[in-house]
Amino acid sequence: MTTTGAERRTEPTPAVREAPAPLALAGRGARVMAIVAVTLVPAVVAGLVRTATRGRTAGRRYLYRRTAVLLMRLGPTFIKAGQVLGTRRDVLPAALCDELSVLQDSVAPLNRAETRRAFAEAYGPRAAEGRFAHVEERPVASGSVASVYRGSLASGGQVAIKLRRPGIDRVMRQDLALMRAGAALAARLPVFRGVPVTDVVDSMCAAVLGQLDFTREADSLTRLRDNLAPVPRVWVPQVHQAESRPRCIVMEFIPDLDVGAAAKCPPAVRRRFAASALTAIYQMLFVDGFVHCDMHPGNLYFTRQGQVVVLDAGFSVQLTERLRRLFAEFFMNMSTGRGSRCAEIVIESSAGVRDDADLDGFIVRMADLVERSHGLPAKEFSLIAFATEMFDLQRRFGIHAAPELIFPLLSLLVIEGTIRELDPEIDFQETAKPVLNRGLFGAR
């Protein structure tokens, strides 16, 4: 969600407007089960009808789409969970991931009473009054975890105030407990034999809960600001640490952010946007190992002055040094067309192999995938298609993808569409080479 000055719609989407109130805690488990029954059972019946009349693919696609609708109706926690699960193309069908990837997390903004309560929880009953000279009544943006307000400090200066929703911690923990219980049951079903259901759900729950830790997010924003300082034309808002609290982040307000700004710029400027945004991601992945995993259009803006603005670091992860280097080596070898070495790196970075794994077969097929993808411009190269085929090969040949590997891939998958739209001719692999040289051979 946006954390600074973008003027974005804060009314809920129709699907989310139907969702149960996030703070209606009584009988939450029963409400969840009722919504699941009312939404999913008819969807299963309709899916079977479509399978019988239009074919298996149409039936599956319908069920996947209704699953996304179900998550919307269940509320913010389930929406965020669906977004994270939609990245797990290593264990979930690609068509289901496609449906989950369109989930939106916009919900109704806090009302006045909820805003007062949120400020009181963050600063105490009256403490915020001496800290802010002015706070606009209506949020400039709103999401499932927080609403964002424009304000000014008593000491001077415009700021964005990201205020956590009252009670959201308890709601999310209840919902995630239900998800873990459901995963434990699902893991016993024959259809999920060999699929790490509980591991996937556990990692998803950790990612969702991490977005409630505003102290961590404030530190992450500060760290990203420092790490991306060497990248030209990239702007991360400065955090006002003294004014921030565990339930509130105060940062510089970046004015005039507009989701359509890039479309109004000439092609040469758009190409610079693409290069700067992609270089920023590569700096995170290959040099620093500290990765913003959620650079979707609501967290990535472009200004008419030619700057790339990176917002909302709630979903950021630190890669191990070993994985950072292996990921950089994979891209370096991919950029030079060395497919066999890429296959070996995938095996080295894996969480293990099955007893019946065919490593030689995997190396041959993975090398072919890399060589087919080498040197293609953005308009011809699809990272989603590449990752989907790679994960399919891992499943078929008995190689378990390391859960940690999902996060760097996620960061690239999220930003890929934006980069391609800005510059269809950009070469993802060629653009990576200077940053790879710094990450593998240069001073860090």
C-alpha positions as CSV (number, residue, x, y, z in Angstrom):
1,M,0.0,0.0,0.0
2,T,1.1,3.6,-0.5
3,T,2.9,5.2,2.4
4,T,3.3,8.8,1.2
5,G,1.7,11.4,-1.0
6,A,-0.2,9.5,-3.7
7,E,-3.8,10.5,-4.1
8,R,-5.3,7.1,-4.3
9,R,-8.9,5.9,-3.9
10,T,-9.6,4.8,-0.4
11,E,-13.1,3.4,-0.9
12,P,-13.2,-0.4,-0.8
13,T,-13.5,-2.4,-3.9
14,P,-16.9,-4.2,-4.4
15,A,-15.4,-7.6,-3.5
16,V,-13.9,-6.3,-0.3
17,R,-17.0,-4.3,0.6
18,E,-18.8,-7.6,1.0
19,A,-16.1,-8.9,3.4
20,P,-16.9,-9.3,7.1
21,A,-15.8,-6.4,9.3
22,P,-12.1,-7.1,10.2
23,L,-12.8,-6.2,13.9
24,A,-15.8,-8.5,14.4
25,L,-13.9,-10.9,16.5
26,A,-16.7,-12.9,18.2
27,G,-17.2,-16.2,16.6
28,R,-14.5,-15.5,14.0
29,G,-13.9,-19.2,13.3
30,A,-17.6,-19.9,12.8
31,R,-17.9,-16.9,10.5
32,V,-14.9,-18.1,8.4
33,M,-16.4,-21.6,8.1
34,A,-19.8,-20.1,7.1
35,I,-18.3,-17.9,4.4
36,V,-16.2,-20.8,3.1
37,A,-19.3,-23.0,2.9
38,V,-21.5,-20.4,1.3
39,T,-18.9,-19.3,-1.3
40,L,-16.8,-22.4,-2.0
41,V,-19.5,-25.2,-2.1
42,P,-21.5,-23.5,-4.9
43,A,-18.2,-22.8,-6.7
44,V,-17.2,-26.5,-6.6
45,V,-20.6,-27.5,-8.0
46,A,-20.3,-24.9,-10.8
47,G,-16.8,-25.9,-11.5
48,L,-17.8,-29.5,-11.9
49,V,-20.6,-28.4,-14.3
50,R,-18.0,-26.4,-16.3
51,T,-15.7,-29.4,-16.4
52,A,-18.4,-31.6,-17.8
53,T,-19.5,-29.1,-20.4
54,R,-16.4,-27.1,-21.4
55,G,-13.5,-29.2,-20.3
56,R,-11.2,-29.7,-17.3
57,T,-9.2,-26.5,-17.9
58,A,-12.3,-24.3,-17.8
59,G,-13.5,-26.0,-14.6
60,R,-10.2,-25.5,-12.8
61,R,-9.9,-21.9,-13.9
62,Y,-13.4,-21.2,-12.5
63,L,-12.6,-22.8,-9.2
64,Y,-9.3,-20.8,-8.9
65,R,-11.1,-17.6,-9.7
66,R,-13.8,-18.3,-7.0
67,T,-11.0,-19.1,-4.5
68,A,-9.6,-15.6,-5.0
69,V,-13.2,-14.2,-4.5
70,L,-13.5,-16.3,-1.3
71,L,-10.2,-14.8,0.1
72,M,-11.5,-11.3,-0.6
73,R,-14.7,-12.0,1.3
74,L,-12.8,-13.4,4.3
75,G,-11.1,-10.2,4.8
76,P,-7.6,-8.6,5.1
77,T,-5.6,-11.5,6.5
78,F,-6.8,-13.9,3.9
79,I,-6.2,-11.4,1.1
80,K,-2.6,-10.9,2.2
81,A,-2.2,-14.7,2.6
82,G,-3.5,-15.1,-0.9
83,Q,-1.0,-12.6,-2.3
84,V,1.9,-14.4,-0.7
85,L,0.6,-17.9,-1.7
86,G,0.2,-16.5,-5.3
87,T,4.0,-16.3,-5.4
88,R,4.5,-20.0,-4.6
89,R,4.6,-21.3,-8.2
90,D,7.0,-24.0,-7.0
91,V,4.2,-25.8,-5.2
92,L,0.9,-24.4,-6.5
93,P,-0.6,-24.6,-10.1
94,A,0.4,-21.6,-12.2
95,A,-3.2,-20.9,-13.1
96,L,-4.1,-20.6,-9.4
97,C,-1.2,-18.3,-8.9
98,D,-2.4,-16.1,-11.7
99,E,-5.8,-15.7,-10.1
100,L,-4.3,-15.0,-6.6
101,S,-1.9,-12.4,-8.1
102,V,-4.8,-10.1,-8.8
103,L,-6.0,-9.8,-5.2
104,Q,-6.2,-6.3,-4.0
105,D,-5.8,-5.3,-0.3
106,S,-7.6,-2.0,-0.3
107,V,-10.3,-1.8,2.4
108,A,-12.4,1.0,3.8
109,P,-10.3,3.7,5.6
110,L,-10.5,4.2,9.3
111,N,-13.3,6.4,10.4
112,R,-12.9,9.3,12.9
113,A,-13.4,7.2,16.0
114,E,-11.0,4.5,14.8
115,T,-8.4,7.1,13.9
116,R,-8.6,8.6,17.4
117,R,-8.3,5.2,18.9
118,A,-5.3,4.3,16.7
119,F,-3.5,7.5,17.6
120,A,-4.2,6.9,21.3
121,E,-2.8,3.3,21.0
122,A,0.3,4.7,19.2
123,Y,1.1,7.7,21.4
124,G,-1.2,7.7,24.4
125,P,-4.5,9.6,24.9
126,R,-3.0,13.1,24.4
127,A,0.6,12.7,23.4
128,A,0.1,13.0,19.6
129,E,-1.4,16.5,20.0
130,G,1.9,18.1,20.9
131,R,3.8,16.1,18.2
132,F,1.7,17.0,15.1
133,A,0.7,20.6,14.2
134,H,-2.0,19.2,11.8
135,V,-3.3,15.9,10.6
136,E,-5.8,15.7,7.7
137,E,-9.0,13.9,8.7
138,R,-9.2,11.7,5.6
139,P,-6.4,9.2,4.8
140,V,-4.6,9.6,1.5
141,A,-4.4,5.8,1.3
142,S,-5.7,2.8,3.1
143,G,-4.9,-0.9,3.3
144,S,-5.6,-3.9,5.3
145,V,-3.0,-3.1,8.0
146,A,-2.9,0.7,8.1
147,S,-4.2,4.0,6.9
148,V,-1.9,6.8,5.8
149,Y,-2.5,10.5,6.7
150,R,-0.9,13.7,5.5
151,G,0.2,15.9,8.4
152,S,2.8,18.4,9.6
153,L,5.1,18.2,12.6
154,A,4.9,20.7,15.4
155,S,8.6,21.3,14.7
156,G,7.8,21.9,11.0
157,G,7.8,19.9,7.9
158,Q,5.2,17.8,6.0
159,V,5.0,14.2,6.9
160,A,3.1,11.0,6.0
161,I,1.7,9.2,9.0
162,K,1.2,5.5,8.6
163,L,-1.2,4.4,11.4
164,R,-1.9,0.8,12.3
165,R,-5.5,-0.3,12.4
166,P,-6.7,-0.8,16.0
167,G,-7.1,-4.5,16.9
168,I,-5.7,-5.8,13.6
169,D,-2.9,-7.8,15.4
170,R,-5.5,-9.9,17.2
171,V,-7.6,-10.4,14.1
172,M,-4.6,-11.5,12.0
173,R,-3.3,-13.9,14.6
174,Q,-6.7,-15.6,14.9
175,D,-7.0,-15.9,11.1
176,L,-3.5,-17.3,10.8
177,A,-4.1,-19.8,13.5
178,L,-7.2,-21.0,11.5
179,M,-5.0,-21.2,8.3
180,R,-2.4,-23.3,10.1
181,A,-5.0,-25.7,11.4
182,G,-6.5,-26.0,7.9
183,A,-3.0,-26.7,6.5
184,A,-2.4,-29.4,9.0
185,L,-5.6,-31.1,7.9
186,A,-4.9,-30.6,4.2
187,A,-1.4,-32.1,4.5
188,R,-3.0,-35.5,5.4
189,L,-4.9,-35.7,2.2
190,P,-3.5,-38.0,-0.5
191,V,-3.7,-35.2,-3.1
192,F,-1.1,-33.2,-1.2
193,R,1.3,-36.1,-0.6
194,G,4.8,-34.9,-1.2
195,V,3.8,-31.2,-1.1
196,P,5.2,-29.2,1.8
197,V,1.8,-27.7,2.7
198,T,2.6,-26.8,6.3
199,D,6.0,-25.4,5.5
200,V,4.5,-23.1,2.8
201,V,1.7,-21.9,5.1
202,D,4.2,-21.3,8.0
203,S,6.4,-19.2,5.8
204,M,3.3,-17.3,4.5
205,C,2.1,-16.7,8.0
206,A,5.5,-15.3,9.0
207,A,5.5,-12.9,6.0
208,V,2.0,-11.7,6.8
209,L,2.8,-11.1,10.5
210,G,6.0,-9.4,9.6
211,Q,3.9,-6.5,8.1
212,L,2.5,-5.7,11.5
213,D,5.9,-4.9,12.9
214,F,6.2,-1.2,12.2
215,T,9.4,-0.8,14.1
216,R,11.0,-3.3,11.8
217,E,9.4,-1.6,8.8
218,A,10.8,1.8,9.8
219,D,14.3,0.2,10.2
220,S,13.8,-1.5,6.8
221,L,12.9,1.8,5.1
222,T,16.0,3.4,6.6
223,R,18.2,0.6,5.5
224,L,16.8,0.6,1.9
225,R,17.3,4.4,1.8
226,D,21.0,3.9,2.6
227,N,21.5,0.8,0.4
228,L,19.9,2.4,-2.7
229,A,21.7,5.8,-2.3
230,P,24.3,4.7,-4.9
231,V,21.5,4.0,-7.5
232,P,20.9,7.2,-9.6
233,R,17.4,8.7,-9.5
234,V,16.0,6.4,-6.8
235,W,14.2,8.0,-3.8
236,V,13.2,6.2,-0.6
237,P,11.4,8.5,2.0
238,Q,13.3,9.4,5.1
239,V,11.9,8.0,8.3
240,H,11.4,10.3,11.3
241,Q,12.5,7.8,13.9
242,A,12.0,10.1,16.9
243,E,8.3,10.6,16.0
244,S,7.7,7.0,15.0
245,R,6.3,4.3,17.3
246,P,5.7,0.5,17.2
247,R,2.1,1.3,15.8
248,C,3.0,4.3,13.7
249,I,5.6,5.3,11.1
250,V,6.2,8.9,10.4
251,M,8.2,9.7,7.2
252,E,8.8,12.5,4.8
253,F,5.8,13.3,2.6
254,I,6.6,13.0,-1.1
255,P,4.1,15.3,-2.9
256,D,2.5,14.9,-6.3
257,L,2.8,11.1,-6.6
258,D,0.7,9.9,-9.5
259,V,0.3,6.3,-10.7
260,G,-0.1,7.6,-14.3
261,A,3.0,9.9,-14.3
262,A,5.2,7.5,-16.3
263,A,2.6,7.2,-19.0
264,K,2.7,11.0,-19.6
265,C,6.5,11.0,-20.0
266,P,8.3,10.7,-23.3
267,P,9.8,7.3,-24.3
268,A,13.4,8.3,-23.3
269,V,12.3,9.1,-19.8
270,R,10.3,5.9,-19.5
271,R,13.4,3.9,-20.5
272,R,15.4,5.7,-17.7
273,F,12.6,4.8,-15.3
274,A,12.9,1.1,-16.3
275,A,16.6,1.0,-16.0
276,S,16.6,2.8,-12.6
277,A,13.9,0.6,-11.1
278,L,15.5,-2.6,-12.4
279,T,18.9,-1.5,-11.2
280,A,17.4,-0.9,-7.7
281,I,16.1,-4.4,-7.5
282,Y,19.4,-5.8,-8.7
283,Q,21.2,-3.8,-6.1
284,M,19.0,-5.3,-3.4
285,L,19.4,-8.9,-4.8
286,F,23.0,-9.1,-5.8
287,V,24.9,-6.6,-3.7
288,D,23.1,-6.0,-0.4
289,G,21.0,-9.1,0.0
290,F,18.2,-7.0,1.6
291,V,15.2,-7.3,-0.6
292,H,11.9,-5.4,-0.9
293,C,9.5,-8.1,-2.1
294,D,6.5,-6.0,-2.8
295,M,7.4,-3.4,-5.4
296,H,3.9,-3.4,-7.1
297,P,2.5,-0.2,-8.7
298,G,1.2,1.0,-5.3
299,N,4.7,0.9,-3.8
300,L,6.7,2.1,-6.9
301,Y,6.1,5.5,-8.3
302,F,7.7,7.7,-11.0
303,T,7.9,11.5,-10.8
304,R,7.9,13.9,-13.7
305,Q,11.4,15.0,-12.6
306,G,12.6,11.5,-13.6
307,Q,12.9,9.9,-10.1
308,V,11.8,6.4,-9.0
309,V,10.1,6.4,-5.6
310,V,10.2,3.2,-3.5
311,L,7.6,3.0,-0.7
312,D,6.4,0.6,2.0
313,A,9.1,-1.8,3.1
314,G,6.8,-4.0,5.3
315,F,7.5,-7.1,3.2
316,S,11.4,-7.1,3.1
317,V,13.7,-10.0,3.8
318,Q,17.4,-10.5,4.4
319,L,19.0,-13.2,2.3
320,T,21.7,-15.4,3.7
321,E,25.1,-14.5,2.3
322,R,25.3,-17.9,0.7
323,L,21.9,-17.5,-1.1
324,R,22.8,-13.9,-2.2
325,R,25.9,-15.2,-3.8
326,L,24.3,-18.2,-5.4
327,F,21.5,-16.1,-6.8
328,A,24.0,-13.6,-8.2
329,E,26.0,-16.5,-9.7
330,F,22.8,-17.9,-11.3
331,F,22.0,-14.6,-13.0
332,M,25.6,-14.1,-14.1
333,N,25.7,-17.5,-15.8
334,M,22.2,-17.0,-17.2
335,S,23.4,-13.7,-18.7
336,T,26.2,-15.5,-20.5
337,G,24.1,-18.5,-21.5
338,R,25.9,-21.1,-19.3
339,G,22.8,-23.2,-18.7
340,S,24.5,-26.3,-17.2
341,R,26.1,-24.1,-14.5
342,C,22.7,-22.5,-13.8
343,A,21.3,-26.0,-13.3
344,E,24.0,-26.9,-10.9
345,I,23.4,-23.7,-8.8
346,V,19.7,-24.6,-8.6
347,I,20.7,-28.0,-7.2
348,E,23.2,-26.4,-4.7
349,S,20.6,-24.0,-3.5
350,S,17.8,-26.6,-3.1
351,A,16.3,-27.7,0.2
352,G,17.1,-31.3,-0.7
353,V,16.3,-34.0,-3.4
354,R,14.0,-37.0,-3.4
355,D,15.5,-40.5,-3.3
356,D,14.4,-41.0,-6.9
357,A,15.7,-37.6,-8.1
358,D,17.1,-37.5,-11.7
359,L,19.8,-34.9,-11.4
360,D,21.4,-35.5,-14.8
361,G,18.0,-35.2,-16.5
362,F,17.3,-32.0,-14.6
363,I,20.6,-30.5,-15.7
364,V,19.9,-31.2,-19.4
365,R,16.4,-29.7,-19.3
366,M,17.4,-26.7,-17.1
367,A,20.3,-25.9,-19.4
368,D,18.0,-26.0,-22.4
369,L,15.6,-23.6,-20.6
370,V,18.4,-21.1,-19.9
371,E,19.8,-21.3,-23.4
372,R,16.4,-20.7,-24.9
373,S,15.9,-17.6,-22.6
374,H,19.4,-16.1,-23.0
375,G,19.6,-12.7,-24.6
376,L,15.9,-12.1,-25.1
377,P,14.5,-8.6,-24.7
378,A,11.7,-7.9,-22.2
379,K,9.0,-8.1,-24.8
380,E,10.0,-11.7,-25.6
381,F,11.2,-12.9,-22.2
382,S,8.7,-13.7,-19.4
383,L,10.2,-14.2,-16.0
384,I,6.9,-15.7,-14.8
385,A,7.0,-18.2,-17.6
386,F,10.7,-18.9,-16.9
387,A,10.1,-19.4,-13.2
388,T,7.1,-21.6,-13.8
389,E,9.0,-23.9,-16.1
390,M,11.9,-24.0,-13.8
391,F,9.8,-25.0,-10.8
392,D,8.0,-27.6,-12.9
393,L,11.3,-29.1,-13.8
394,Q,12.3,-29.2,-10.1
395,R,9.0,-31.0,-9.3
396,R,9.4,-33.5,-12.1
397,F,13.0,-34.3,-11.4
398,G,12.7,-34.5,-7.6
399,I,14.5,-31.3,-6.5
400,H,12.9,-29.4,-3.6
401,A,13.2,-25.6,-4.0
402,A,14.6,-23.8,-1.0
403,P,11.8,-21.7,0.6
404,E,14.2,-18.7,0.9
405,L,14.7,-18.7,-2.8
406,I,11.1,-17.6,-3.3
407,F,11.6,-14.1,-1.9
408,P,14.2,-12.9,-4.5
409,L,12.2,-14.4,-7.3
410,L,9.1,-12.7,-5.8
411,S,10.7,-9.3,-6.0
412,L,11.4,-9.8,-9.7
413,L,8.0,-11.3,-10.5
414,V,6.2,-8.3,-8.9
415,I,8.2,-5.7,-10.8
416,E,8.5,-7.5,-14.2
417,G,5.2,-6.2,-15.7
418,T,6.0,-2.6,-14.8
419,I,9.5,-2.8,-16.3
420,R,8.2,-4.4,-19.5
421,E,5.5,-1.7,-19.9
422,L,8.1,1.1,-19.4
423,D,10.6,-0.4,-21.9
424,P,9.7,-3.5,-23.9
425,E,13.2,-3.6,-25.4
426,I,15.1,-3.7,-22.1
427,D,17.4,-6.7,-21.6
428,F,16.9,-8.0,-18.0
429,Q,20.1,-10.0,-18.2
430,E,22.3,-7.3,-19.8
431,T,21.1,-4.7,-17.3
432,A,22.1,-7.0,-14.5
433,K,25.8,-7.4,-15.5
434,P,27.3,-4.2,-13.9
435,V,25.5,-4.9,-10.6
436,L,26.5,-8.5,-10.7
437,N,30.1,-7.5,-11.1
438,R,29.8,-5.4,-8.0
439,G,28.0,-8.1,-6.1
440,L,30.4,-10.9,-7.0
441,F,33.7,-9.2,-7.5
442,G,33.6,-5.6,-6.3
443,A,33.9,-4.0,-2.9
444,R,30.7,-4.3,-0.9
